[in-house]
Amino acid sequence: MVAVCRANSDSGCRLIALTPSRIHEMGHFVDDEAPETEIVDHGCAFFNTSKTLSREERLHNADTYAIFAFENAFGKERVVKMFPLLR
């Protein structure tokens, strides 16, 4: 189970910056490693290599799922602050 939570001084969830990495790695863990469904590292949001991927590569890219989930939970503004090259 992966818990995505907002960071604040009252909670124990202060490792918000690690959330994309955890979701990224979870993608590798849950795939069944069959070539049709394997989740690999085609591109990386931090280095801005994910923008150049084809549709097929994006569907099998771990960072695609991590950034989608993080943006869904915390908003685009937060994603852009963490990964400015995604603008």
PyMOL Python script that loads the backbone (N, CA, C, O; Angstrom):
from pymol import cmd

cmd.read_pdbstr("""\
ATOM      1  N   MET A   1       0.837  -1.175   0.000  1.00  0.00           N
ATOM      2  CA  MET A   1       0.000   0.000   0.000  1.00  0.00           C
ATOM      3  C   MET A   1       0.884   1.242   0.000  1.00  0.00           C
ATOM      4  O   MET A   1       1.871   1.312   0.732  1.00  0.00           O
ATOM      5  N   VAL A   2       0.524   2.217  -0.823  1.00  0.00           N
ATOM      6  CA  VAL A   2       1.221   3.492  -0.869  1.00  0.00           C
ATOM      7  C   VAL A   2       0.254   4.557  -0.402  1.00  0.00           C
ATOM      8  O   VAL A   2      -0.829   4.702  -0.969  1.00  0.00           O
ATOM      9  N   ALA A   3       0.627   5.305   0.624  1.00  0.00           N
ATOM     10  CA  ALA A   3      -0.230   6.375   1.134  1.00  0.00           C
ATOM     11  C   ALA A   3       0.303   7.709   0.643  1.00  0.00           C
ATOM     12  O   ALA A   3       1.464   8.046   0.874  1.00  0.00           O
ATOM     13  N   VAL A   4      -0.542   8.460  -0.031  1.00  0.00           N
ATOM     14  CA  VAL A   4      -0.176   9.795  -0.486  1.00  0.00           C
ATOM     15  C   VAL A   4      -0.881  10.777   0.429  1.00  0.00           C
ATOM     16  O   VAL A   4      -2.109  10.769   0.515  1.00  0.00           O
ATOM     17  N   CYS A   5      -0.126  11.621   1.113  1.00  0.00           N
ATOM     18  CA  CYS A   5      -0.736  12.554   2.054  1.00  0.00           C
ATOM     19  C   CYS A   5      -0.076  13.914   1.952  1.00  0.00           C
ATOM     20  O   CYS A   5       1.075  14.028   1.527  1.00  0.00           O
ATOM     21  N   ARG A   6      -0.797  14.929   2.336  1.00  0.00           N
ATOM     22  CA  ARG A   6      -0.268  16.287   2.335  1.00  0.00           C
ATOM     23  C   ARG A   6       0.645  16.468   3.557  1.00  0.00           C
ATOM     24  O   ARG A   6       0.367  15.953   4.640  1.00  0.00           O
ATOM     25  N   ALA A   7       1.706  17.188   3.362  1.00  0.00           N
ATOM     26  CA  ALA A   7       2.642  17.431   4.465  1.00  0.00           C
ATOM     27  C   ALA A   7       2.159  18.607   5.301  1.00  0.00           C
ATOM     28  O   ALA A   7       1.804  19.656   4.763  1.00  0.00           O
ATOM     29  N   ASN A   8       2.148  18.433   6.588  1.00  0.00           N
ATOM     30  CA  ASN A   8       1.877  19.541   7.498  1.00  0.00           C
ATOM     31  C   ASN A   8       2.520  19.231   8.841  1.00  0.00           C
ATOM     32  O   ASN A   8       2.950  18.104   9.087  1.00  0.00           O
ATOM     33  N   SER A   9       2.582  20.211   9.686  1.00  0.00           N
ATOM     34  CA  SER A   9       3.309  20.046  10.946  1.00  0.00           C
ATOM     35  C   SER A   9       2.620  19.098  11.920  1.00  0.00           C
ATOM     36  O   SER A   9       3.242  18.647  12.882  1.00  0.00           O
ATOM     37  N   ASP A  10       1.352  18.789  11.689  1.00  0.00           N
ATOM     38  CA  ASP A  10       0.620  17.921  12.613  1.00  0.00           C
ATOM     39  C   ASP A  10       0.679  16.448  12.236  1.00  0.00           C
ATOM     40  O   ASP A  10       0.255  15.594  13.015  1.00  0.00           O
ATOM     41  N   SER A  11       1.197  16.139  11.054  1.00  0.00           N
ATOM     42  CA  SER A  11       1.173  14.739  10.620  1.00  0.00           C
ATOM     43  C   SER A  11       2.575  14.167  10.556  1.00  0.00           C
ATOM     44  O   SER A  11       3.565  14.891  10.653  1.00  0.00           O
ATOM     45  N   GLY A  12       2.640  12.878  10.395  1.00  0.00           N
ATOM     46  CA  GLY A  12       3.922  12.218  10.242  1.00  0.00           C
ATOM     47  C   GLY A  12       4.369  12.153   8.796  1.00  0.00           C
ATOM     48  O   GLY A  12       5.436  11.608   8.510  1.00  0.00           O
ATOM     49  N   CYS A  13       3.595  12.687   7.888  1.00  0.00           N
ATOM     50  CA  CYS A  13       3.909  12.624   6.456  1.00  0.00           C
ATOM     51  C   CYS A  13       4.720  13.843   6.042  1.00  0.00           C
ATOM     52  O   CYS A  13       4.181  14.798   5.483  1.00  0.00           O
ATOM     53  N   ARG A  14       5.991  13.802   6.316  1.00  0.00           N
ATOM     54  CA  ARG A  14       6.849  14.933   5.957  1.00  0.00           C
ATOM     55  C   ARG A  14       7.763  14.593   4.778  1.00  0.00           C
ATOM     56  O   ARG A  14       8.576  15.421   4.369  1.00  0.00           O
ATOM     57  N   LEU A  15       7.639  13.425   4.249  1.00  0.00           N
ATOM     58  CA  LEU A  15       8.502  12.991   3.156  1.00  0.00           C
ATOM     59  C   LEU A  15       7.791  13.119   1.819  1.00  0.00           C
ATOM     60  O   LEU A  15       7.899  12.240   0.964  1.00  0.00           O
ATOM     61  N   ILE A  16       7.070  14.206   1.642  1.00  0.00           N
ATOM     62  CA  ILE A  16       6.261  14.393   0.447  1.00  0.00           C
ATOM     63  C   ILE A  16       7.103  14.357  -0.826  1.00  0.00           C
ATOM     64  O   ILE A  16       6.623  13.903  -1.865  1.00  0.00           O
ATOM     65  N   ALA A  17       8.334  14.822  -0.764  1.00  0.00           N
ATOM     66  CA  ALA A  17       9.192  14.830  -1.940  1.00  0.00           C
ATOM     67  C   ALA A  17       9.528  13.423  -2.411  1.00  0.00           C
ATOM     68  O   ALA A  17       9.878  13.228  -3.575  1.00  0.00           O
ATOM     69  N   LEU A  18       9.427  12.453  -1.534  1.00  0.00           N
ATOM     70  CA  LEU A  18       9.718  11.073  -1.914  1.00  0.00           C
ATOM     71  C   LEU A  18       8.521  10.379  -2.572  1.00  0.00           C
ATOM     72  O   LEU A  18       8.667   9.282  -3.111  1.00  0.00           O
ATOM     73  N   THR A  19       7.363  10.995  -2.534  1.00  0.00           N
ATOM     74  CA  THR A  19       6.161  10.356  -3.064  1.00  0.00           C
ATOM     75  C   THR A  19       6.299   9.962  -4.528  1.00  0.00           C
ATOM     76  O   THR A  19       5.991   8.818  -4.865  1.00  0.00           O
ATOM     77  N   PRO A  20       6.750  10.856  -5.426  1.00  0.00           N
ATOM     78  CA  PRO A  20       6.890  10.410  -6.825  1.00  0.00           C
ATOM     79  C   PRO A  20       7.837   9.227  -6.980  1.00  0.00           C
ATOM     80  O   PRO A  20       7.584   8.331  -7.786  1.00  0.00           O
ATOM     81  N   SER A  21       8.929   9.217  -6.213  1.00  0.00           N
ATOM     82  CA  SER A  21       9.882   8.107  -6.296  1.00  0.00           C
ATOM     83  C   SER A  21       9.255   6.801  -5.839  1.00  0.00           C
ATOM     84  O   SER A  21       9.478   5.752  -6.444  1.00  0.00           O
ATOM     85  N   ARG A  22       8.479   6.866  -4.780  1.00  0.00           N
ATOM     86  CA  ARG A  22       7.823   5.650  -4.277  1.00  0.00           C
ATOM     87  C   ARG A  22       6.814   5.118  -5.277  1.00  0.00           C
ATOM     88  O   ARG A  22       6.739   3.909  -5.496  1.00  0.00           O
ATOM     89  N   ILE A  23       6.037   6.003  -5.887  1.00  0.00           N
ATOM     90  CA  ILE A  23       5.051   5.559  -6.880  1.00  0.00           C
ATOM     91  C   ILE A  23       5.766   5.009  -8.106  1.00  0.00           C
ATOM     92  O   ILE A  23       5.342   4.006  -8.680  1.00  0.00           O
ATOM     93  N   HIS A  24       6.844   5.661  -8.504  1.00  0.00           N
ATOM     94  CA  HIS A  24       7.657   5.186  -9.633  1.00  0.00           C
ATOM     95  C   HIS A  24       8.124   3.752  -9.371  1.00  0.00           C
ATOM     96  O   HIS A  24       7.952   2.872 -10.215  1.00  0.00           O
ATOM     97  N   GLU A  25       8.706   3.528  -8.215  1.00  0.00           N
ATOM     98  CA  GLU A  25       9.214   2.191  -7.883  1.00  0.00           C
ATOM     99  C   GLU A  25       8.083   1.181  -7.723  1.00  0.00           C
ATOM    100  O   GLU A  25       8.256   0.006  -8.047  1.00  0.00           O
ATOM    101  N   MET A  26       6.943   1.618  -7.233  1.00  0.00           N
ATOM    102  CA  MET A  26       5.780   0.732  -7.121  1.00  0.00           C
ATOM    103  C   MET A  26       5.347   0.237  -8.511  1.00  0.00           C
ATOM    104  O   MET A  26       4.904  -0.902  -8.665  1.00  0.00           O
ATOM    105  N   GLY A  27       5.482   1.100  -9.503  1.00  0.00           N
ATOM    106  CA  GLY A  27       5.160   0.693 -10.875  1.00  0.00           C
ATOM    107  C   GLY A  27       5.985  -0.496 -11.326  1.00  0.00           C
ATOM    108  O   GLY A  27       5.467  -1.410 -11.968  1.00  0.00           O
ATOM    109  N   HIS A  28       7.257  -0.487 -10.995  1.00  0.00           N
ATOM    110  CA  HIS A  28       8.114  -1.627 -11.331  1.00  0.00           C
ATOM    111  C   HIS A  28       7.698  -2.867 -10.549  1.00  0.00           C
ATOM    112  O   HIS A  28       7.733  -3.981 -11.072  1.00  0.00           O
ATOM    113  N   PHE A  29       7.310  -2.673  -9.315  1.00  0.00           N
ATOM    114  CA  PHE A  29       6.962  -3.798  -8.446  1.00  0.00           C
ATOM    115  C   PHE A  29       5.684  -4.503  -8.899  1.00  0.00           C
ATOM    116  O   PHE A  29       5.607  -5.730  -8.840  1.00  0.00           O
ATOM    117  N   VAL A  30       4.690  -3.753  -9.348  1.00  0.00           N
ATOM    118  CA  VAL A  30       3.396  -4.370  -9.646  1.00  0.00           C
ATOM    119  C   VAL A  30       3.275  -4.896 -11.075  1.00  0.00           C
ATOM    120  O   VAL A  30       2.329  -5.626 -11.370  1.00  0.00           O
ATOM    121  N   ASP A  31       4.202  -4.548 -11.969  1.00  0.00           N
ATOM    122  CA  ASP A  31       4.066  -5.077 -13.330  1.00  0.00           C
ATOM    123  C   ASP A  31       4.375  -6.567 -13.336  1.00  0.00           C
ATOM    124  O   ASP A  31       5.038  -7.078 -12.433  1.00  0.00           O
ATOM    125  N   ASP A  32       3.897  -7.247 -14.344  1.00  0.00           N
ATOM    126  CA  ASP A  32       4.104  -8.702 -14.389  1.00  0.00           C
ATOM    127  C   ASP A  32       5.303  -9.083 -15.261  1.00  0.00           C
ATOM    128  O   ASP A  32       5.552 -10.266 -15.493  1.00  0.00           O
ATOM    129  N   GLU A  33       6.037  -8.092 -15.738  1.00  0.00           N
ATOM    130  CA  GLU A  33       7.261  -8.267 -16.509  1.00  0.00           C
ATOM    131  C   GLU A  33       7.074  -8.935 -17.856  1.00  0.00           C
ATOM    132  O   GLU A  33       8.053  -9.306 -18.503  1.00  0.00           O
ATOM    133  N   ALA A  34       5.828  -9.095 -18.289  1.00  0.00           N
ATOM    134  CA  ALA A  34       5.597  -9.537 -19.660  1.00  0.00           C
ATOM    135  C   ALA A  34       5.884  -8.340 -20.564  1.00  0.00           C
ATOM    136  O   ALA A  34       5.554  -7.214 -20.192  1.00  0.00           O
ATOM    137  N   PRO A  35       6.479  -8.539 -21.722  1.00  0.00           N
ATOM    138  CA  PRO A  35       6.843  -7.408 -22.580  1.00  0.00           C
ATOM    139  C   PRO A  35       5.669  -6.464 -22.891  1.00  0.00           C
ATOM    140  O   PRO A  35       5.879  -5.264 -23.065  1.00  0.00           O
ATOM    141  N   GLU A  36       4.463  -6.984 -22.962  1.00  0.00           N
ATOM    142  CA  GLU A  36       3.298  -6.147 -23.297  1.00  0.00           C
ATOM    143  C   GLU A  36       2.893  -5.222 -22.159  1.00  0.00           C
ATOM    144  O   GLU A  36       2.282  -4.181 -22.403  1.00  0.00           O
ATOM    145  N   THR A  37       3.223  -5.580 -20.921  1.00  0.00           N
ATOM    146  CA  THR A  37       2.755  -4.810 -19.771  1.00  0.00           C
ATOM    147  C   THR A  37       3.866  -4.341 -18.840  1.00  0.00           C
ATOM    148  O   THR A  37       3.584  -3.715 -17.819  1.00  0.00           O
ATOM    149  N   GLU A  38       5.090  -4.624 -19.163  1.00  0.00           N
ATOM    150  CA  GLU A  38       6.196  -4.273 -18.271  1.00  0.00           C
ATOM    151  C   GLU A  38       6.316  -2.753 -18.098  1.00  0.00           C
ATOM    152  O   GLU A  38       6.215  -2.004 -19.070  1.00  0.00           O
ATOM    153  N   ILE A  39       6.531  -2.310 -16.866  1.00  0.00           N
ATOM    154  CA  ILE A  39       6.745  -0.903 -16.549  1.00  0.00           C
ATOM    155  C   ILE A  39       8.250  -0.703 -16.369  1.00  0.00           C
ATOM    156  O   ILE A  39       8.862  -1.277 -15.468  1.00  0.00           O
ATOM    157  N   VAL A  40       8.831   0.116 -17.238  1.00  0.00           N
ATOM    158  CA  VAL A  40      10.281   0.314 -17.235  1.00  0.00           C
ATOM    159  C   VAL A  40      10.604   1.805 -17.137  1.00  0.00           C
ATOM    160  O   VAL A  40       9.719   2.622 -16.882  1.00  0.00           O
ATOM    161  N   ASP A  41      11.861   2.148 -17.339  1.00  0.00           N
ATOM    162  CA  ASP A  41      12.304   3.546 -17.297  1.00  0.00           C
ATOM    163  C   ASP A  41      12.649   4.022 -18.703  1.00  0.00           C
ATOM    164  O   ASP A  41      13.808   3.986 -19.118  1.00  0.00           O
ATOM    165  N   HIS A  42      11.635   4.466 -19.425  1.00  0.00           N
ATOM    166  CA  HIS A  42      11.874   5.031 -20.758  1.00  0.00           C
ATOM    167  C   HIS A  42      12.285   6.490 -20.672  1.00  0.00           C
ATOM    168  O   HIS A  42      13.082   6.963 -21.482  1.00  0.00           O
ATOM    169  N   GLY A  43      11.748   7.199 -19.702  1.00  0.00           N
ATOM    170  CA  GLY A  43      12.034   8.624 -19.565  1.00  0.00           C
ATOM    171  C   GLY A  43      11.890   9.056 -18.125  1.00  0.00           C
ATOM    172  O   GLY A  43      11.296   8.354 -17.306  1.00  0.00           O
ATOM    173  N   CYS A  44      12.439  10.217 -17.823  1.00  0.00           N
ATOM    174  CA  CYS A  44      12.443  10.713 -16.451  1.00  0.00           C
ATOM    175  C   CYS A  44      11.979  12.166 -16.422  1.00  0.00           C
ATOM    176  O   CYS A  44      12.483  12.995 -17.179  1.00  0.00           O
ATOM    177  N   ALA A  45      11.021  12.476 -15.551  1.00  0.00           N
ATOM    178  CA  ALA A  45      10.504  13.842 -15.440  1.00  0.00           C
ATOM    179  C   ALA A  45      11.591  14.803 -14.971  1.00  0.00           C
ATOM    180  O   ALA A  45      11.644  15.942 -15.435  1.00  0.00           O
ATOM    181  N   PHE A  46      12.441  14.375 -14.078  1.00  0.00           N
ATOM    182  CA  PHE A  46      13.478  15.244 -13.523  1.00  0.00           C
ATOM    183  C   PHE A  46      14.432  15.746 -14.606  1.00  0.00           C
ATOM    184  O   PHE A  46      14.873  16.895 -14.567  1.00  0.00           O
ATOM    185  N   PHE A  47      14.749  14.884 -15.569  1.00  0.00           N
ATOM    186  CA  PHE A  47      15.668  15.252 -16.649  1.00  0.00           C
ATOM    187  C   PHE A  47      14.940  15.659 -17.928  1.00  0.00           C
ATOM    188  O   PHE A  47      15.572  15.876 -18.961  1.00  0.00           O
ATOM    189  N   ASN A  48      13.616  15.762 -17.860  1.00  0.00           N
ATOM    190  CA  ASN A  48      12.779  16.179 -18.974  1.00  0.00           C
ATOM    191  C   ASN A  48      12.863  15.247 -20.181  1.00  0.00           C
ATOM    192  O   ASN A  48      12.658  15.691 -21.311  1.00  0.00           O
ATOM    193  N   THR A  49      13.151  13.996 -19.970  1.00  0.00           N
ATOM    194  CA  THR A  49      13.206  13.055 -21.091  1.00  0.00           C
ATOM    195  C   THR A  49      11.858  12.374 -21.322  1.00  0.00           C
ATOM    196  O   THR A  49      11.690  11.668 -22.316  1.00  0.00           O
ATOM    197  N   SER A  50      10.901  12.572 -20.424  1.00  0.00           N
ATOM    198  CA  SER A  50       9.599  11.919 -20.586  1.00  0.00           C
ATOM    199  C   SER A  50       8.729  12.596 -21.637  1.00  0.00           C
ATOM    200  O   SER A  50       7.804  11.972 -22.156  1.00  0.00           O
ATOM    201  N   LYS A  51       9.005  13.863 -21.963  1.00  0.00           N
ATOM    202  CA  LYS A  51       8.201  14.573 -22.955  1.00  0.00           C
ATOM    203  C   LYS A  51       8.395  14.043 -24.371  1.00  0.00           C
ATOM    204  O   LYS A  51       7.519  14.209 -25.219  1.00  0.00           O
ATOM    205  N   THR A  52       9.512  13.419 -24.629  1.00  0.00           N
ATOM    206  CA  THR A  52       9.827  12.959 -25.984  1.00  0.00           C
ATOM    207  C   THR A  52       9.362  11.526 -26.252  1.00  0.00           C
ATOM    208  O   THR A  52       9.590  10.997 -27.339  1.00  0.00           O
ATOM    209  N   LEU A  53       8.722  10.905 -25.286  1.00  0.00           N
ATOM    210  CA  LEU A  53       8.317   9.509 -25.446  1.00  0.00           C
ATOM    211  C   LEU A  53       7.092   9.371 -26.345  1.00  0.00           C
ATOM    212  O   LEU A  53       6.238  10.255 -26.405  1.00  0.00           O
ATOM    213  N   SER A  54       7.031   8.256 -27.031  1.00  0.00           N
ATOM    214  CA  SER A  54       5.845   7.940 -27.826  1.00  0.00           C
ATOM    215  C   SER A  54       4.708   7.536 -26.883  1.00  0.00           C
ATOM    216  O   SER A  54       4.928   7.313 -25.692  1.00  0.00           O
ATOM    217  N   ARG A  55       3.509   7.446 -27.422  1.00  0.00           N
ATOM    218  CA  ARG A  55       2.353   7.037 -26.602  1.00  0.00           C
ATOM    219  C   ARG A  55       2.613   5.678 -25.953  1.00  0.00           C
ATOM    220  O   ARG A  55       2.364   5.493 -24.762  1.00  0.00           O
ATOM    221  N   GLU A  56       3.110   4.743 -26.736  1.00  0.00           N
ATOM    222  CA  GLU A  56       3.384   3.389 -26.236  1.00  0.00           C
ATOM    223  C   GLU A  56       4.426   3.404 -25.120  1.00  0.00           C
ATOM    224  O   GLU A  56       4.273   2.715 -24.112  1.00  0.00           O
ATOM    225  N   GLU A  57       5.483   4.191 -25.302  1.00  0.00           N
ATOM    226  CA  GLU A  57       6.525   4.275 -24.270  1.00  0.00           C
ATOM    227  C   GLU A  57       5.973   4.917 -22.993  1.00  0.00           C
ATOM    228  O   GLU A  57       6.312   4.491 -21.888  1.00  0.00           O
ATOM    229  N   ARG A  58       5.126   5.935 -23.140  1.00  0.00           N
ATOM    230  CA  ARG A  58       4.536   6.574 -21.957  1.00  0.00           C
ATOM    231  C   ARG A  58       3.676   5.607 -21.157  1.00  0.00           C
ATOM    232  O   ARG A  58       3.655   5.663 -19.928  1.00  0.00           O
ATOM    233  N   LEU A  59       2.970   4.726 -21.846  1.00  0.00           N
ATOM    234  CA  LEU A  59       2.125   3.747 -21.160  1.00  0.00           C
ATOM    235  C   LEU A  59       2.936   2.743 -20.352  1.00  0.00           C
ATOM    236  O   LEU A  59       2.419   2.127 -19.420  1.00  0.00           O
ATOM    237  N   HIS A  60       4.199   2.581 -20.706  1.00  0.00           N
ATOM    238  CA  HIS A  60       5.059   1.604 -20.024  1.00  0.00           C
ATOM    239  C   HIS A  60       6.179   2.285 -19.235  1.00  0.00           C
ATOM    240  O   HIS A  60       7.167   1.639 -18.886  1.00  0.00           O
ATOM    241  N   ASN A  61       6.035   3.580 -18.953  1.00  0.00           N
ATOM    242  CA  ASN A  61       7.062   4.350 -18.264  1.00  0.00           C
ATOM    243  C   ASN A  61       6.665   4.591 -16.809  1.00  0.00           C
ATOM    244  O   ASN A  61       5.579   5.104 -16.538  1.00  0.00           O
ATOM    245  N   ALA A  62       7.528   4.229 -15.886  1.00  0.00           N
ATOM    246  CA  ALA A  62       7.222   4.358 -14.458  1.00  0.00           C
ATOM    247  C   ALA A  62       6.984   5.814 -14.047  1.00  0.00           C
ATOM    248  O   ALA A  62       6.090   6.080 -13.243  1.00  0.00           O
ATOM    249  N   ASP A  63       7.756   6.754 -14.574  1.00  0.00           N
ATOM    250  CA  ASP A  63       7.585   8.161 -14.207  1.00  0.00           C
ATOM    251  C   ASP A  63       6.242   8.732 -14.671  1.00  0.00           C
ATOM    252  O   ASP A  63       5.702   9.638 -14.037  1.00  0.00           O
ATOM    253  N   THR A  64       5.711   8.214 -15.759  1.00  0.00           N
ATOM    254  CA  THR A  64       4.402   8.675 -16.232  1.00  0.00           C
ATOM    255  C   THR A  64       3.360   8.483 -15.140  1.00  0.00           C
ATOM    256  O   THR A  64       2.584   9.394 -14.855  1.00  0.00           O
ATOM    257  N   TYR A  65       3.338   7.322 -14.537  1.00  0.00           N
ATOM    258  CA  TYR A  65       2.366   7.016 -13.480  1.00  0.00           C
ATOM    259  C   TYR A  65       2.657   7.809 -12.210  1.00  0.00           C
ATOM    260  O   TYR A  65       1.734   8.268 -11.537  1.00  0.00           O
ATOM    261  N   ALA A  66       3.930   7.967 -11.886  1.00  0.00           N
ATOM    262  CA  ALA A  66       4.297   8.701 -10.674  1.00  0.00           C
ATOM    263  C   ALA A  66       3.866  10.164 -10.764  1.00  0.00           C
ATOM    264  O   ALA A  66       3.279  10.694  -9.820  1.00  0.00           O
ATOM    265  N   ILE A  67       4.150  10.813 -11.879  1.00  0.00           N
ATOM    266  CA  ILE A  67       3.801  12.229 -12.027  1.00  0.00           C
ATOM    267  C   ILE A  67       2.291  12.399 -12.108  1.00  0.00           C
ATOM    268  O   ILE A  67       1.750  13.353 -11.548  1.00  0.00           O
ATOM    269  N   PHE A  68       1.599  11.492 -12.793  1.00  0.00           N
ATOM    270  CA  PHE A  68       0.137  11.561 -12.859  1.00  0.00           C
ATOM    271  C   PHE A  68      -0.475  11.474 -11.466  1.00  0.00           C
ATOM    272  O   PHE A  68      -1.336  12.282 -11.118  1.00  0.00           O
ATOM    273  N   ALA A  69      -0.046  10.516 -10.675  1.00  0.00           N
ATOM    274  CA  ALA A  69      -0.602  10.332  -9.333  1.00  0.00           C
ATOM    275  C   ALA A  69      -0.272  11.520  -8.427  1.00  0.00           C
ATOM    276  O   ALA A  69      -1.123  11.976  -7.663  1.00  0.00           O
ATOM    277  N   PHE A  70       0.956  12.016  -8.511  1.00  0.00           N
ATOM    278  CA  PHE A  70       1.357  13.139  -7.667  1.00  0.00           C
ATOM    279  C   PHE A  70       0.566  14.400  -8.043  1.00  0.00           C
ATOM    280  O   PHE A  70       0.098  15.126  -7.166  1.00  0.00           O
ATOM    281  N   GLU A  71       0.423  14.652  -9.330  1.00  0.00           N
ATOM    282  CA  GLU A  71      -0.350  15.829  -9.767  1.00  0.00           C
ATOM    283  C   GLU A  71      -1.809  15.707  -9.346  1.00  0.00           C
ATOM    284  O   GLU A  71      -2.427  16.691  -8.938  1.00  0.00           O
ATOM    285  N   ASN A  72      -2.346  14.524  -9.443  1.00  0.00           N
ATOM    286  CA  ASN A  72      -3.734  14.282  -9.047  1.00  0.00           C
ATOM    287  C   ASN A  72      -3.939  14.565  -7.559  1.00  0.00           C
ATOM    288  O   ASN A  72      -4.982  15.086  -7.162  1.00  0.00           O
ATOM    289  N   ALA A  73      -2.962  14.228  -6.749  1.00  0.00           N
ATOM    290  CA  ALA A  73      -3.082  14.411  -5.302  1.00  0.00           C
ATOM    291  C   ALA A  73      -2.738  15.828  -4.845  1.00  0.00           C
ATOM    292  O   ALA A  73      -3.375  16.347  -3.928  1.00  0.00           O
ATOM    293  N   PHE A  74      -1.747  16.457  -5.466  1.00  0.00           N
ATOM    294  CA  PHE A  74      -1.213  17.712  -4.946  1.00  0.00           C
ATOM    295  C   PHE A  74      -1.320  18.903  -5.889  1.00  0.00           C
ATOM    296  O   PHE A  74      -1.045  20.034  -5.491  1.00  0.00           O
ATOM    297  N   GLY A  75      -1.717  18.658  -7.135  1.00  0.00           N
ATOM    298  CA  GLY A  75      -1.899  19.755  -8.082  1.00  0.00           C
ATOM    299  C   GLY A  75      -0.692  20.009  -8.969  1.00  0.00           C
ATOM    300  O   GLY A  75       0.445  19.674  -8.635  1.00  0.00           O
ATOM    301  N   LYS A  76      -0.987  20.614 -10.114  1.00  0.00           N
ATOM    302  CA  LYS A  76       0.048  20.864 -11.114  1.00  0.00           C
ATOM    303  C   LYS A  76       1.113  21.841 -10.612  1.00  0.00           C
ATOM    304  O   LYS A  76       2.295  21.680 -10.919  1.00  0.00           O
ATOM    305  N   GLU A  77       0.701  22.848  -9.846  1.00  0.00           N
ATOM    306  CA  GLU A  77       1.659  23.836  -9.341  1.00  0.00           C
ATOM    307  C   GLU A  77       2.773  23.170  -8.540  1.00  0.00           C
ATOM    308  O   GLU A  77       3.942  23.530  -8.677  1.00  0.00           O
ATOM    309  N   ARG A  78       2.412  22.206  -7.711  1.00  0.00           N
ATOM    310  CA  ARG A  78       3.398  21.492  -6.892  1.00  0.00           C
ATOM    311  C   ARG A  78       4.326  20.652  -7.762  1.00  0.00           C
ATOM    312  O   ARG A  78       5.526  20.572  -7.502  1.00  0.00           O
ATOM    313  N   VAL A  79       3.762  20.021  -8.802  1.00  0.00           N
ATOM    314  CA  VAL A  79       4.578  19.212  -9.714  1.00  0.00           C
ATOM    315  C   VAL A  79       5.607  20.092 -10.415  1.00  0.00           C
ATOM    316  O   VAL A  79       6.780  19.729 -10.506  1.00  0.00           O
ATOM    317  N   VAL A  80       5.170  21.245 -10.909  1.00  0.00           N
ATOM    318  CA  VAL A  80       6.072  22.144 -11.627  1.00  0.00           C
ATOM    319  C   VAL A  80       7.168  22.685 -10.714  1.00  0.00           C
ATOM    320  O   VAL A  80       8.291  22.910 -11.166  1.00  0.00           O
ATOM    321  N   LYS A  81       6.860  22.897  -9.439  1.00  0.00           N
ATOM    322  CA  LYS A  81       7.891  23.344  -8.497  1.00  0.00           C
ATOM    323  C   LYS A  81       8.955  22.266  -8.292  1.00  0.00           C
ATOM    324  O   LYS A  81      10.139  22.572  -8.150  1.00  0.00           O
ATOM    325  N   MET A  82       8.530  21.019  -8.277  1.00  0.00           N
ATOM    326  CA  MET A  82       9.471  19.917  -8.068  1.00  0.00           C
ATOM    327  C   MET A  82      10.215  19.545  -9.347  1.00  0.00           C
ATOM    328  O   MET A  82      11.386  19.166  -9.313  1.00  0.00           O
ATOM    329  N   PHE A  83       9.507  19.660 -10.485  1.00  0.00           N
ATOM    330  CA  PHE A  83      10.071  19.278 -11.782  1.00  0.00           C
ATOM    331  C   PHE A  83       9.887  20.429 -12.771  1.00  0.00           C
ATOM    332  O   PHE A  83       9.037  20.342 -13.657  1.00  0.00           O
ATOM    333  N   PRO A  84      10.666  21.504 -12.638  1.00  0.00           N
ATOM    334  CA  PRO A  84      10.455  22.695 -13.463  1.00  0.00           C
ATOM    335  C   PRO A  84      10.580  22.455 -14.964  1.00  0.00           C
ATOM    336  O   PRO A  84      10.024  23.224 -15.747  1.00  0.00           O
ATOM    337  N   LEU A  85      11.280  21.430 -15.380  1.00  0.00           N
ATOM    338  CA  LEU A  85      11.423  21.158 -16.800  1.00  0.00           C
ATOM    339  C   LEU A  85      10.161  20.609 -17.443  1.00  0.00           C
ATOM    340  O   LEU A  85      10.098  20.493 -18.667  1.00  0.00           O
ATOM    341  N   LEU A  86       9.150  20.267 -16.641  1.00  0.00           N
ATOM    342  CA  LEU A  86       7.897  19.749 -17.187  1.00  0.00           C
ATOM    343  C   LEU A  86       6.958  20.855 -17.688  1.00  0.00           C
ATOM    344  O   LEU A  86       5.919  20.555 -18.274  1.00  0.00           O
ATOM    345  N   ARG A  87       7.303  22.107 -17.468  1.00  0.00           N
ATOM    346  CA  ARG A  87       6.427  23.222 -17.913  1.00  0.00           C
ATOM    347  C   ARG A  87       6.072  23.110 -19.359  1.00  0.00           C
ATOM    348  O   ARG A  87       5.350  23.957 -19.886  1.00  0.00           O
TER     349      ARG A  87
END
""", "prot")
cmd.dss("prot")
cmd.show_as("cartoon", "prot")
cmd.util.cbc("prot")
cmd.orient("prot")
